[in-house]
């Protein structure tokens, strides 16, 4: 069963370009290296330009767990920590098949 994730991130004023650059670098690595990741896409809110949502889907719980253990994910999170305004809100979802 596929596993979905919606991560909501609030970014500090004036840090959007830095955040997008860091995230898109991470996304490229995820897409290139994680066969169990079906999609990993960044979206910005139309009503709040400081709010971003990451929409993710993994083939399995194991693929999601492996994603969080990659060195590039850990490095990107450290780099992005100085750009966020608050801790992210992460919702994990089961697919309906």
Protein Blocks (a to p, Z undefined) as FASTA:
>chain_A
ZZdddddddddehilmmmmmmmmmmmmmmmmmmmklmbdcddddfklmkbccdddddfbf
klmmmmmmpmklmmmmmmmmmmpcbdcddddddddZZ
